[in-house]
């Protein structure tokens, strides 16, 4: 009796209690732990972006005398709102905004339509030598700096009559296709081929399969490519400078160059125009950032 009781007591002592394994696994699972020091460091580093933003706002609201008398970080007193009116008038902001928006929207639309189609053809035929060679050809184009092809580009656009907004849309679409194909291809390969095969069994053509099945699944990548193209086309200075010949077609970055003089720069009015130019793009990014982040994470995981 004593031996049986002893054995039973030892068995109970060695038998895991309910929930013991779950608690032990939770304790050993590193993914459930939070590194608060690293989190705090990342948060502090993220907040540093507010420093140049505050500096831009403070300078845009100052008079030239206030800017010369301080170090730039003092909050202006009194505030000079007339800087925004001066920037609006000196840059012909409505016309420059219209030109920039036309080029940006056109570049984004044509980039999404063309780059996705090209990437789909390359991704689904990567086993063929020709398509594989074309894919690496696009990748090689990423390593060619723009200044190398700038002068021939200016000559060709002038001969073809593309030294206008239409030419800018075409150029942004062409120059962005290398990076965009690289982004799209990795994501398209993660889409199950069985979806397309089922559609083809039902009689759908390759064109219909892409637009009705594959393209809707590319929404995260479309958002990522779209916002990257939008930021590039909106803020670009070099390409519009060397391509556009009509002063009435100048974009916002070109219009803002009026504040740069040979001997001085009107910083207060210039920073006011920078904030005005940044506002539309900031609004677009705020509403589209969740799709951009989703696209980047899905592409990296898949």
Backbone as CSV, one residue per row, in Angstrom:
resi,resn,N_x,N_y,N_z,CA_x,CA_y,CA_z,C_x,C_y,C_z
1,UNK,0.845,-1.193,0.000,0.000,0.000,0.000,0.880,1.242,0.000
2,UNK,1.895,1.202,0.808,2.810,2.348,0.867,3.549,2.530,-0.449
3,UNK,3.953,1.390,-1.040,4.661,1.462,-2.330,3.763,2.034,-3.412
4,UNK,2.487,1.593,-3.448,1.547,2.094,-4.451,1.294,3.584,-4.271
5,UNK,1.165,3.979,-3.011,0.938,5.413,-2.750,2.136,6.249,-3.173
6,UNK,3.315,5.732,-2.911,4.534,6.451,-3.293,4.639,6.597,-4.798
7,UNK,4.362,5.505,-5.517,4.419,5.532,-6.992,3.409,6.523,-7.539
8,UNK,2.178,6.524,-6.937,1.132,7.430,-7.399,1.533,8.893,-7.151
9,UNK,2.144,9.145,-6.008,2.577,10.516,-5.695,3.670,10.977,-6.645
10,UNK,4.595,10.065,-6.959,5.658,10.427,-7.900,5.098,10.684,-9.296
11,UNK,4.105,9.882,-9.682,3.487,10.068,-11.000,2.786,11.409,-11.095
12,UNK,2.067,11.767,-9.997,1.373,13.050,-10.001,2.367,14.214,-10.043
13,UNK,3.501,14.008,-9.364,4.492,15.076,-9.342,5.145,15.292,-10.695
14,UNK,5.319,14.191,-11.455,5.975,14.296,-12.759,4.998,14.561,-13.891
15,UNK,3.682,14.411,-13.637,2.687,14.643,-14.685,2.493,16.143,-14.875
16,UNK,2.596,16.637,-16.102,2.427,18.081,-16.327,1.033,18.532,-15.943
17,UNK,0.953,19.669,-15.315,-0.335,20.225,-14.965,-1.020,20.809,-16.200
18,UNK,-2.330,20.969,-16.127,-3.051,21.553,-17.259,-2.527,22.956,-17.558
19,UNK,-2.232,23.173,-18.819,-1.729,24.475,-19.244,-0.249,24.669,-19.028
20,UNK,0.422,23.660,-18.487,1.850,23.790,-18.204,2.663,23.930,-19.480
21,UNK,2.345,23.087,-20.464,3.077,23.143,-21.732,2.836,24.483,-22.437
22,UNK,1.619,24.955,-22.372,1.312,26.226,-23.035,2.087,27.379,-22.400
23,UNK,2.144,27.365,-21.048,2.889,28.428,-20.377,4.373,28.316,-20.659
24,UNK,4.885,27.086,-20.660,6.319,26.878,-20.929,6.668,27.312,-22.355
25,UNK,5.772,26.981,-23.304,6.010,27.392,-24.693,5.954,28.901,-24.837
26,UNK,5.032,29.520,-24.096,4.921,30.974,-24.164,6.165,31.650,-23.608
27,UNK,6.736,31.033,-22.538,7.939,31.607,-21.945,9.135,31.483,-22.872
28,UNK,9.201,30.377,-23.630,10.331,30.139,-24.517,10.147,30.751,-25.897
29,UNK,8.952,31.277,-26.182,8.680,31.825,-27.504,9.179,33.266,-27.551
30,UNK,10.248,33.497,-28.315,10.831,34.827,-28.388,9.939,35.807,-29.117
31,UNK,9.056,35.287,-29.982,8.205,36.187,-30.756,7.170,36.882,-29.888
32,UNK,6.914,36.386,-28.692,5.927,36.986,-27.804,6.545,38.058,-26.910
33,UNK,7.866,38.184,-26.944,8.535,39.158,-26.116,8.731,40.458,-26.887
34,UNK,8.678,41.557,-26.195,8.841,42.881,-26.799,10.110,43.523,-26.273
35,UNK,10.964,43.909,-27.187,12.182,44.611,-26.815,11.843,46.101,-26.697
36,UNK,11.560,46.523,-25.469,11.107,47.896,-25.266,12.205,48.905,-25.529
37,UNK,13.453,48.548,-25.312,14.545,49.477,-25.592,14.641,49.747,-27.095
38,UNK,14.559,48.671,-27.879,14.606,48.854,-29.332,13.378,49.605,-29.837
39,UNK,12.212,49.304,-29.237,10.992,50.010,-29.632,11.088,51.492,-29.335
40,UNK,11.613,51.834,-28.160,11.772,53.248,-27.803,12.772,53.946,-28.715
41,UNK,13.855,53.250,-29.059,14.854,53.839,-29.954,14.272,54.107,-31.331
42,UNK,13.500,53.149,-31.834,12.874,53.322,-33.154,11.877,54.476,-33.131
43,UNK,11.123,54.576,-32.028,10.152,55.669,-31.912,10.839,57.028,-31.895
44,UNK,11.933,57.121,-31.145,12.665,58.394,-31.083,13.258,58.745,-32.449
45,UNK,13.843,57.756,-33.102,14.413,58.007,-34.434,13.330,58.403,-35.436
46,UNK,12.139,57.822,-35.306,11.052,58.164,-36.211,10.597,59.602,-36.004
47,UNK,10.626,60.058,-34.767,10.179,61.423,-34.473,11.171,62.472,-34.966
48,UNK,12.385,62.062,-35.317,13.359,63.044,-35.798,12.952,63.656,-37.130
49,UNK,12.030,63.022,-37.862,11.573,63.608,-39.121,10.796,64.895,-38.875
50,UNK,10.331,65.093,-37.649,9.592,66.315,-37.335,10.516,67.533,-37.254
51,UNK,11.810,67.305,-37.065,12.743,68.429,-36.939,12.845,69.215,-38.245
52,UNK,13.168,68.582,-39.382,13.202,69.375,-40.627,11.833,69.910,-41.027
53,UNK,10.755,69.196,-40.670,9.420,69.705,-40.979,9.136,70.979,-40.187
54,UNK,9.484,70.975,-38.900,9.310,72.183,-38.091,10.165,73.318,-38.628
55,UNK,11.402,73.009,-39.021,12.295,74.039,-39.553,11.710,74.653,-40.814
56,UNK,11.135,73.815,-41.685,10.541,74.327,-42.918,9.364,75.248,-42.626
57,UNK,8.501,74.847,-41.699,7.343,75.672,-41.344,7.792,76.979,-40.702
58,UNK,8.782,76.907,-39.806,9.246,78.116,-39.122,9.862,79.108,-40.097
59,UNK,10.672,78.628,-41.035,11.300,79.524,-42.009,10.257,80.120,-42.947
60,UNK,9.255,79.316,-43.313,8.227,79.798,-44.244,7.374,80.901,-43.641
61,UNK,7.348,81.023,-42.327,6.510,82.017,-41.665,7.301,83.215,-41.166
62,UNK,8.565,83.304,-41.524,9.407,84.393,-41.043,9.602,85.455,-42.123
63,UNK,10.051,86.605,-41.675,10.527,87.628,-42.585,12.018,87.412,-42.834
64,UNK,12.560,87.941,-43.921,14.011,87.781,-44.142,14.846,88.329,-42.995
65,UNK,14.368,89.387,-42.353,15.113,89.950,-41.225,15.122,89.003,-40.032
66,UNK,13.966,88.370,-39.743,13.904,87.407,-38.640,14.801,86.208,-38.906
67,UNK,14.853,85.764,-40.158,15.702,84.628,-40.498,17.176,84.973,-40.359
68,UNK,17.543,86.176,-40.736,18.951,86.591,-40.637,19.376,86.813,-39.198
69,UNK,18.430,87.204,-38.337,18.781,87.507,-36.958,18.872,86.272,-36.074
70,UNK,18.253,85.158,-36.450,18.245,83.965,-35.609,18.979,82.810,-36.267
71,UNK,18.747,81.613,-35.700,19.393,80.410,-36.236,18.442,79.540,-37.035
72,UNK,17.204,79.997,-37.218,16.245,79.263,-38.035,15.227,78.487,-37.246
73,UNK,15.529,78.137,-35.995,14.632,77.306,-35.207,13.666,78.121,-34.344
74,UNK,13.876,79.413,-34.202,12.963,80.205,-33.396,11.609,80.334,-34.096
75,UNK,10.547,80.249,-33.313,9.215,80.433,-33.898,9.008,81.912,-34.201
76,UNK,8.557,82.255,-35.394,8.470,83.673,-35.783,7.418,84.439,-34.985
77,UNK,7.752,85.662,-34.688,6.818,86.556,-33.995,7.125,87.996,-34.432
78,UNK,6.272,88.581,-35.256,4.968,88.074,-35.728,5.115,87.125,-36.913
79,UNK,4.050,86.378,-37.195,4.023,85.447,-38.314,3.712,86.210,-39.603
80,UNK,4.448,85.884,-40.641,4.250,86.548,-41.925,3.601,85.569,-42.912
81,UNK,2.268,85.612,-43.016,1.530,84.748,-43.923,1.674,85.192,-45.377
82,UNK,2.168,86.405,-45.581,2.289,86.914,-46.948,3.295,86.129,-47.776
83,UNK,4.157,85.348,-47.116,5.115,84.535,-47.879,4.408,83.563,-48.813
84,UNK,3.291,83.012,-48.378,2.565,82.058,-49.214,1.920,82.763,-50.404
85,UNK,1.416,83.973,-50.179,0.841,84.733,-51.291,1.921,85.114,-52.300
86,UNK,3.093,85.502,-51.809,4.195,85.837,-52.706,4.641,84.619,-53.508
87,UNK,4.727,83.474,-52.838,5.119,82.256,-53.544,4.078,81.857,-54.583
88,UNK,2.816,82.032,-54.251,1.728,81.725,-55.183,1.841,82.564,-56.450
89,UNK,2.157,83.831,-56.288,2.213,84.736,-57.433,3.508,84.568,-58.231
90,UNK,4.628,84.465,-57.552,5.923,84.436,-58.251,6.154,83.137,-59.011
91,UNK,5.564,82.046,-58.566,5.731,80.767,-59.255,4.593,80.449,-60.221
92,UNK,3.593,81.360,-60.319,2.390,81.042,-61.109,1.900,79.657,-60.707
93,UNK,1.664,79.510,-59.399,1.440,78.204,-58.799,0.285,77.419,-59.425
94,UNK,-0.861,78.030,-59.733,-1.945,77.222,-60.336,-1.538,76.539,-61.635
95,UNK,-0.831,77.258,-62.530,-0.410,76.657,-63.791,0.653,75.591,-63.570
96,UNK,1.607,75.876,-62.681,2.637,74.875,-62.390,2.040,73.638,-61.739
97,UNK,1.065,73.842,-60.852,0.398,72.710,-60.216,-0.359,71.875,-61.231
98,UNK,-1.028,72.528,-62.179,-1.760,71.803,-63.212,-0.818,70.994,-64.092
99,UNK,0.299,71.593,-64.493,1.277,70.870,-65.315,1.855,69.668,-64.579
100,UNK,2.211,69.866,-63.316,2.782,68.772,-62.531,1.768,67.662,-62.310
101,UNK,0.530,68.030,-61.996,-0.507,67.012,-61.781,-0.792,66.238,-63.067
102,UNK,-0.816,66.931,-64.209,-1.063,66.249,-65.486,0.028,65.229,-65.787
103,UNK,1.278,65.637,-65.609,2.387,64.722,-65.875,2.398,63.571,-64.878
104,UNK,2.148,63.857,-63.613,2.197,62.819,-62.585,1.082,61.792,-62.775
105,UNK,-0.136,62.252,-62.970,-1.256,61.319,-63.148,-1.058,60.483,-64.402
106,UNK,-0.649,61.117,-65.497,-0.408,60.361,-66.727,0.686,59.326,-66.566
107,UNK,1.774,59.715,-65.881,2.874,58.771,-65.669,2.444,57.597,-64.813
108,UNK,1.663,57.850,-63.769,1.211,56.767,-62.891,0.295,55.809,-63.648
109,UNK,-0.658,56.339,-64.403,-1.614,55.486,-65.119,-0.896,54.624,-66.149
110,UNK,-0.063,55.227,-66.985,0.612,54.463,-68.027,1.648,53.509,-67.443
111,UNK,2.263,53.885,-66.326,3.213,52.985,-65.682,2.533,51.731,-65.164
112,UNK,1.383,51.881,-64.523,0.662,50.721,-64.000,0.191,49.810,-65.126
113,UNK,-0.269,50.395,-66.215,-0.795,49.587,-67.316,0.308,48.840,-68.059
114,UNK,1.420,49.505,-68.308,2.477,48.886,-69.109,3.390,47.979,-68.289
115,UNK,3.829,48.453,-67.127,4.778,47.664,-66.334,4.162,46.369,-65.847
116,UNK,2.888,46.380,-65.482,2.245,45.154,-65.011,2.127,44.130,-66.135
117,UNK,1.805,44.583,-67.336,1.690,43.657,-68.479,3.046,43.050,-68.808
118,UNK,4.076,43.886,-68.886,5.418,43.387,-69.204,5.909,42.429,-68.127
119,UNK,5.691,42.773,-66.883,6.131,41.902,-65.790,5.393,40.574,-65.810
120,UNK,4.118,40.591,-66.150,3.357,39.337,-66.223,3.905,38.430,-67.316
121,UNK,4.199,39.008,-68.478,4.745,38.201,-69.577,6.096,37.613,-69.204
122,UNK,6.936,38.388,-68.537,8.256,37.891,-68.162,8.181,36.873,-67.029
123,UNK,7.299,37.098,-66.065,7.208,36.195,-64.920,6.664,34.832,-65.320
124,UNK,5.685,34.798,-66.211,5.073,33.530,-66.611,5.865,32.804,-67.700
125,UNK,6.860,33.455,-68.264,7.684,32.810,-69.289,9.163,32.865,-68.933
126,UNK,9.450,32.927,-67.637,10.842,33.046,-67.207,11.674,31.805,-67.535
127,UNK,11.007,30.676,-67.844,11.746,29.459,-68.185,12.273,29.487,-69.621
128,UNK,11.826,30.454,-70.415,12.276,30.572,-71.797,13.487,31.501,-71.859
129,UNK,14.493,31.139,-72.653,15.728,31.946,-72.684,15.497,33.387,-73.120
130,UNK,14.612,33.604,-74.106,14.394,34.958,-74.607,13.827,35.857,-73.509
131,UNK,12.797,35.392,-72.833,12.175,36.196,-71.785,13.118,36.383,-70.596
132,UNK,13.912,35.382,-70.304,14.890,35.537,-69.231,15.932,36.584,-69.593
133,UNK,16.357,36.589,-70.859,17.303,37.607,-71.301,16.718,39.005,-71.246
134,UNK,15.437,39.141,-71.608,14.784,40.450,-71.530,14.691,40.919,-70.083
135,UNK,14.415,39.994,-69.173,14.322,40.356,-67.754,15.656,40.894,-67.246
136,UNK,16.750,40.221,-67.568,18.062,40.696,-67.127,18.462,41.982,-67.854
137,UNK,17.948,42.168,-69.061,18.192,43.421,-69.772,17.561,44.594,-69.022
138,UNK,16.348,44.395,-68.517,15.695,45.437,-67.726,16.455,45.686,-66.426
139,UNK,16.926,44.626,-65.812,17.685,44.805,-64.575,18.983,45.578,-64.831
140,UNK,19.624,45.316,-65.959,20.863,46.024,-66.279,20.622,47.516,-66.454
141,UNK,19.425,47.882,-66.917,19.115,49.302,-67.108,19.077,50.063,-65.797
142,UNK,18.905,49.365,-64.674,18.895,50.032,-63.374,20.244,50.642,-63.023
143,UNK,21.312,50.140,-63.637,22.656,50.579,-63.277,23.180,51.671,-64.211
144,UNK,22.343,52.194,-65.098,22.762,53.249,-66.021,22.348,54.602,-65.442
145,UNK,23.262,55.450,-65.078,22.905,56.764,-64.524,22.249,57.646,-65.594
146,UNK,21.320,58.472,-65.147,20.618,59.340,-66.086,21.536,60.347,-66.785
147,UNK,22.530,60.954,-66.119,23.385,61.919,-66.827,24.088,61.354,-68.053
148,UNK,24.309,60.038,-68.101,24.995,59.451,-69.247,24.133,59.552,-70.510
149,UNK,22.829,59.383,-70.371,21.939,59.397,-71.527,21.177,60.718,-71.648
150,UNK,21.539,61.703,-70.862,20.773,62.953,-70.836,20.872,63.713,-72.152
151,UNK,22.075,63.891,-72.676,22.235,64.663,-73.903,21.594,63.987,-75.112
152,UNK,21.807,62.682,-75.345,21.075,62.039,-76.455,19.567,62.097,-76.279
153,UNK,19.113,62.031,-75.022,17.677,62.092,-74.752,17.099,63.446,-75.161
154,UNK,17.801,64.520,-74.841,17.330,65.852,-75.219,17.248,65.977,-76.736
155,UNK,18.228,65.457,-77.438,18.226,65.524,-78.902,17.075,64.728,-79.491
156,UNK,16.835,63.533,-78.997,15.771,62.679,-79.538,14.390,63.241,-79.244
157,UNK,14.171,63.723,-78.030,12.858,64.286,-77.711,12.576,65.530,-78.550
158,UNK,13.610,66.306,-78.866,13.413,67.484,-79.703,13.060,67.086,-81.132
159,UNK,13.742,66.067,-81.668,13.459,65.624,-83.039,12.079,64.997,-83.164
160,UNK,11.625,64.307,-82.116,10.339,63.618,-82.157,9.179,64.494,-81.689
161,UNK,9.455,65.698,-81.293,8.399,66.577,-80.813,7.841,66.170,-79.462
162,UNK,8.675,65.593,-78.629,8.239,65.129,-77.305,8.795,66.006,-76.186
163,UNK,9.150,67.236,-76.505,9.652,68.141,-75.485,8.497,68.885,-74.810
164,UNK,7.509,68.125,-74.364,6.309,68.686,-73.748,5.806,67.733,-72.669
165,UNK,4.582,67.960,-72.185,4.044,67.113,-71.124,3.868,65.673,-71.570
166,UNK,3.455,65.472,-72.815,3.280,64.103,-73.316,4.610,63.363,-73.318
167,UNK,5.655,64.046,-73.749,6.973,63.423,-73.736,7.437,63.080,-72.339
168,UNK,7.109,63.928,-71.358,7.485,63.635,-69.984,6.776,62.384,-69.483
169,UNK,5.509,62.231,-69.824,4.768,61.029,-69.409,5.393,59.783,-70.015
170,UNK,5.756,59.870,-71.297,6.383,58.729,-71.967,7.728,58.389,-71.330
171,UNK,8.506,59.400,-71.018,9.830,59.164,-70.448,9.749,58.563,-69.047
172,UNK,8.847,59.060,-68.231,8.692,58.489,-66.891,8.225,57.035,-66.964
173,UNK,7.371,56.740,-67.926,6.900,55.362,-68.092,8.036,54.440,-68.514
174,UNK,8.863,54.916,-69.431,9.956,54.084,-69.947,11.055,53.914,-68.906
175,UNK,11.470,55.002,-68.278,12.581,54.925,-67.331,12.197,54.194,-66.050
176,UNK,10.920,54.131,-65.740,10.510,53.427,-64.537,10.223,51.956,-64.736
177,UNK,10.224,51.501,-65.986,9.799,50.129,-66.242,10.785,49.109,-65.677
178,UNK,12.056,49.426,-65.601,13.048,48.459,-65.105,12.786,48.096,-63.646
179,UNK,12.708,49.096,-62.784,12.449,48.833,-61.369,11.055,48.252,-61.162
180,UNK,10.077,48.749,-61.899,8.711,48.271,-61.717,8.543,46.819,-62.132
181,UNK,9.200,46.410,-63.201,9.151,45.013,-63.619,9.768,44.123,-62.557
182,UNK,10.850,44.583,-61.952,11.482,43.810,-60.881,10.534,43.656,-59.697
183,UNK,9.804,44.719,-59.353,8.868,44.663,-58.226,7.681,43.768,-58.557
184,UNK,7.117,43.936,-59.734,5.938,43.165,-60.116,6.247,41.669,-60.261
185,UNK,7.374,41.345,-60.868,7.664,39.947,-61.206,7.706,39.064,-59.972
186,UNK,8.357,39.543,-58.921,8.451,38.741,-57.705,7.072,38.459,-57.120
187,UNK,6.175,39.402,-57.228,4.830,39.205,-56.671,3.974,38.328,-57.571
188,UNK,4.109,38.484,-58.881,3.311,37.681,-59.815,3.668,36.205,-59.693
189,UNK,4.931,35.901,-59.456,5.336,34.495,-59.316,4.698,33.847,-58.090
190,UNK,4.297,34.645,-57.107,3.663,34.085,-55.912,2.171,33.805,-56.117
191,UNK,1.594,34.280,-57.203,0.176,34.025,-57.478,0.026,32.612,-58.038
192,UNK,-0.830,31.786,-57.476,-0.966,30.398,-57.952,-1.343,30.338,-59.424
193,UNK,-0.603,29.546,-60.174,-0.869,29.402,-61.599,-2.172,28.659,-61.851
194,UNK,-2.665,27.929,-60.829,-3.917,27.175,-60.989,-5.105,28.105,-61.264
195,UNK,-5.065,29.318,-60.749,-6.150,30.261,-61.015,-6.249,30.576,-62.500
196,UNK,-5.113,30.766,-63.133,-5.106,31.075,-64.556,-5.471,29.844,-65.389
197,UNK,-5.000,28.687,-64.967,-5.320,27.466,-65.714,-6.813,27.170,-65.664
198,UNK,-7.441,27.415,-64.514,-8.883,27.196,-64.411,-9.647,28.132,-65.335
199,UNK,-9.177,29.380,-65.441,-9.844,30.332,-66.330,-9.656,29.944,-67.791
200,UNK,-8.488,29.435,-68.139,-8.257,29.031,-69.526,-9.097,27.811,-69.892
201,UNK,-9.316,26.932,-68.923,-10.190,25.781,-69.177,-11.601,26.253,-69.519
202,UNK,-12.030,27.352,-68.903,-13.358,27.907,-69.183,-13.401,28.712,-70.461
203,UNK,-12.263,28.792,-71.173,-12.244,29.469,-72.463,-11.730,30.888,-72.446
204,UNK,-11.145,31.362,-71.333,-10.639,32.727,-71.261,-9.298,32.827,-71.975
205,UNK,-9.109,33.924,-72.677,-7.840,34.170,-73.347,-6.809,34.686,-72.349
206,UNK,-5.542,34.736,-72.793,-4.486,35.227,-71.909,-4.728,36.678,-71.519
207,UNK,-5.185,37.479,-72.448,-5.480,38.883,-72.161,-6.578,39.009,-71.107
208,UNK,-7.613,38.207,-71.249,-8.724,38.258,-70.300,-8.302,37.710,-68.939
209,UNK,-7.471,36.695,-68.938,-6.976,36.135,-67.676,-6.210,37.195,-66.903
210,UNK,-5.390,37.957,-67.601,-4.589,38.961,-66.902,-5.465,40.055,-66.313
211,UNK,-6.371,40.630,-67.113,-7.126,41.793,-66.657,-8.229,41.439,-65.662
212,UNK,-8.770,40.237,-65.743,-9.871,39.894,-64.847,-9.454,39.061,-63.651
213,UNK,-8.299,38.431,-63.696,-7.867,37.571,-62.591,-6.576,38.091,-61.955
214,UNK,-5.542,38.290,-62.763,-4.234,38.645,-62.217,-4.185,40.106,-61.788
215,UNK,-4.635,41.003,-62.646,-4.509,42.430,-62.335,-5.237,42.825,-61.049
216,UNK,-6.451,42.329,-60.772,-7.068,42.669,-59.477,-6.266,42.185,-58.274
217,UNK,-5.513,41.099,-58.441,-4.693,40.603,-57.342,-3.425,41.430,-57.135
218,UNK,-3.123,42.310,-58.080,-1.922,43.133,-57.992,-2.160,44.463,-57.283
219,UNK,-3.286,44.601,-56.613,-3.618,45.882,-55.978,-2.533,46.364,-55.021
220,UNK,-1.974,45.535,-54.136,-0.889,46.040,-53.262,0.322,46.513,-54.050
221,UNK,0.698,45.758,-55.086,1.840,46.170,-55.888,1.520,47.404,-56.720
222,UNK,0.296,47.511,-57.206,-0.105,48.712,-57.949,0.004,49.952,-57.075
223,UNK,-0.396,49.823,-55.814,-0.288,50.956,-54.899,1.172,51.313,-54.644
224,UNK,2.023,50.316,-54.480,3.438,50.573,-54.235,4.096,51.246,-55.431
225,UNK,3.901,50.664,-56.613,4.487,51.241,-57.825,3.890,52.618,-58.105
226,UNK,2.589,52.770,-57.862,1.933,54.042,-58.126,2.480,55.166,-57.261
227,UNK,2.668,54.917,-55.975,3.143,55.975,-55.085,4.612,56.285,-55.348
228,UNK,5.413,55.281,-55.693,6.812,55.538,-56.035,6.926,56.393,-57.295
229,UNK,6.113,56.066,-58.302,6.111,56.854,-59.533,5.582,58.251,-59.282
230,UNK,4.570,58.360,-58.440,3.986,59.665,-58.127,5.007,60.579,-57.452
231,UNK,5.719,60.068,-56.475,6.727,60.872,-55.771,7.846,61.279,-56.720
232,UNK,8.255,60.352,-57.573,9.345,60.631,-58.520,8.940,61.712,-59.518
233,UNK,7.790,61.542,-60.158,7.357,62.497,-61.173,7.029,63.860,-60.559
234,UNK,6.507,63.875,-59.343,6.116,65.136,-58.715,7.330,65.967,-58.305
235,UNK,8.367,65.306,-57.814,9.522,66.031,-57.272,10.698,66.131,-58.230
236,UNK,10.606,65.515,-59.401,11.755,65.485,-60.303,12.073,66.883,-60.827
237,UNK,13.356,67.163,-60.903,13.803,68.468,-61.389,14.655,68.350,-62.652
238,UNK,15.534,67.363,-62.702,16.498,67.269,-63.795,15.812,67.005,-65.134
239,UNK,14.942,65.998,-65.202,14.345,65.646,-66.481,13.460,66.751,-67.059
240,UNK,12.564,67.362,-66.273,11.818,68.488,-66.850,12.728,69.649,-67.257
241,UNK,13.831,69.854,-66.550,14.726,70.957,-66.862,15.354,70.798,-68.240
242,UNK,15.747,69.576,-68.597,16.457,69.361,-69.867,15.517,69.006,-71.017
243,UNK,14.278,68.619,-70.715,13.359,68.168,-71.774,12.366,69.259,-72.157
244,UNK,11.721,69.876,-71.191,10.675,70.858,-71.482,11.284,72.141,-72.050
245,UNK,10.698,72.612,-73.154,11.182,73.831,-73.799,10.202,74.992,-73.672
246,UNK,8.938,74.704,-73.416,7.935,75.752,-73.289,7.888,76.246,-71.838
247,UNK,8.128,77.535,-71.593,8.062,78.040,-70.211,6.687,77.854,-69.571
248,UNK,5.633,77.806,-70.381,4.302,77.606,-69.838,4.033,76.189,-69.395
249,UNK,4.936,75.258,-69.723,4.760,73.854,-69.347,5.613,73.460,-68.156
250,UNK,6.249,74.420,-67.509,7.160,74.089,-66.419,6.391,73.528,-65.218
251,UNK,7.052,72.625,-64.526,6.468,71.979,-63.354,6.796,72.774,-62.096
252,UNK,6.289,72.309,-60.966,6.516,73.028,-59.705,7.998,73.125,-59.344
253,UNK,8.794,72.039,-59.433,10.226,72.195,-59.116,10.924,73.218,-60.006
254,UNK,10.547,73.300,-61.269,11.147,74.305,-62.147,10.683,75.708,-61.770
255,UNK,9.407,75.834,-61.431,8.891,77.144,-61.042,9.543,77.639,-59.754
256,UNK,9.882,76.723,-58.858,10.507,77.122,-57.594,11.957,77.569,-57.771
257,UNK,12.511,77.305,-58.924,13.898,77.713,-59.176,14.029,79.232,-59.292
258,UNK,12.890,79.914,-59.387,12.914,81.370,-59.495,13.445,82.020,-58.224
259,UNK,13.410,81.307,-57.108,13.892,81.865,-55.847,15.409,81.770,-55.712
260,UNK,16.064,81.063,-56.615,17.508,80.909,-56.549,18.162,81.980,-57.414
261,UNK,18.866,82.890,-56.805,19.576,83.922,-57.531,21.064,83.649,-57.596
262,UNK,21.768,84.484,-58.331,23.216,84.295,-58.459,23.946,84.618,-57.165
263,UNK,23.419,85.583,-56.429,24.112,86.039,-55.228,23.300,85.836,-53.949
264,UNK,22.029,85.565,-54.067,21.218,85.375,-52.859,20.053,84.461,-53.165
265,UNK,19.396,84.011,-52.098,18.240,83.123,-52.204,17.165,83.611,-51.242
266,UNK,15.951,83.713,-51.747,14.818,84.130,-50.919,14.285,82.896,-50.188
267,UNK,14.883,82.606,-49.037,14.570,81.364,-48.349,13.146,81.353,-47.797
268,UNK,12.683,82.447,-47.262,11.363,82.452,-46.633,10.264,82.170,-47.646
269,UNK,10.285,82.839,-48.783,9.275,82.582,-49.822,9.486,81.213,-50.458
270,UNK,10.747,80.800,-50.592,11.018,79.488,-51.175,10.463,78.368,-50.307
271,UNK,10.652,78.473,-48.984,10.140,77.427,-48.101,8.623,77.436,-48.062
272,UNK,8.013,78.599,-48.226,6.557,78.642,-48.325,6.075,77.896,-49.566
273,UNK,6.777,78.068,-50.676,6.399,77.329,-51.893,6.659,75.845,-51.755
274,UNK,7.713,75.468,-50.991,7.983,74.044,-50.769,6.836,73.382,-50.005
275,UNK,6.327,74.070,-49.003,5.199,73.532,-48.234,3.952,73.431,-49.101
276,UNK,3.718,74.406,-49.953,2.566,74.359,-50.850,2.683,73.201,-51.829
277,UNK,3.882,72.946,-52.317,4.077,71.840,-53.257,4.003,70.484,-52.572
278,UNK,4.392,70.457,-51.284,4.400,69.188,-50.555,3.006,68.757,-50.119
279,UNK,2.102,69.707,-49.926,0.785,69.393,-49.365,-0.006,68.386,-50.198
280,UNK,-0.161,68.538,-51.520,-0.943,67.539,-52.277,-0.346,66.140,-52.217
281,UNK,0.981,66.063,-52.321,1.625,64.749,-52.280,1.505,64.114,-50.914
282,UNK,1.558,64.918,-49.864,1.409,64.393,-48.512,0.014,63.830,-48.298
283,UNK,-0.983,64.496,-48.830,-2.359,63.999,-48.716,-2.514,62.665,-49.444
284,UNK,-1.933,62.578,-50.638,-2.003,61.324,-51.401,-1.332,60.191,-50.636
285,UNK,-0.179,60.462,-50.027,0.538,59.411,-49.308,-0.209,58.980,-48.057
286,UNK,-0.836,59.913,-47.365,-1.574,59.559,-46.153,-2.691,58.570,-46.471
287,UNK,-3.385,58.780,-47.571,-4.500,57.910,-47.922,-4.049,56.601,-48.578
288,UNK,-2.824,56.534,-49.065,-2.385,55.323,-49.777,-1.298,54.561,-49.046
289,UNK,-0.848,55.025,-47.871,0.282,54.381,-47.232,-0.030,52.957,-46.782
290,UNK,-1.281,52.677,-46.417,-1.582,51.309,-45.958,-1.456,50.304,-47.093
291,UNK,-1.773,50.728,-48.325,-1.586,49.832,-49.467,-0.111,49.693,-49.806
292,UNK,0.648,50.761,-49.634,2.081,50.686,-49.906,2.762,49.736,-48.943
293,UNK,2.479,49.881,-47.650,3.079,49.013,-46.638,2.648,47.570,-46.850
294,UNK,1.368,47.373,-47.185,0.868,46.028,-47.437,1.576,45.401,-48.629
295,UNK,1.793,46.199,-49.660,2.478,45.671,-50.845,3.907,45.282,-50.567
296,UNK,4.600,46.111,-49.803,6.007,45.814,-49.483,6.102,44.557,-48.627
297,UNK,5.254,44.425,-47.610,5.321,43.265,-46.731,4.909,41.985,-47.456
298,UNK,3.883,42.079,-48.277,3.476,40.870,-49.015,4.530,40.441,-49.994
299,UNK,5.118,41.393,-50.659,6.175,41.043,-51.597,7.379,40.418,-50.928
300,UNK,7.727,40.896,-49.731,8.878,40.355,-49.025,8.587,38.969,-48.459
301,UNK,7.327,38.744,-48.013,6.990,37.452,-47.422,6.851,36.386,-48.492
302,UNK,6.147,36.744,-49.574,5.909,35.743,-50.608,7.119,35.550,-51.507
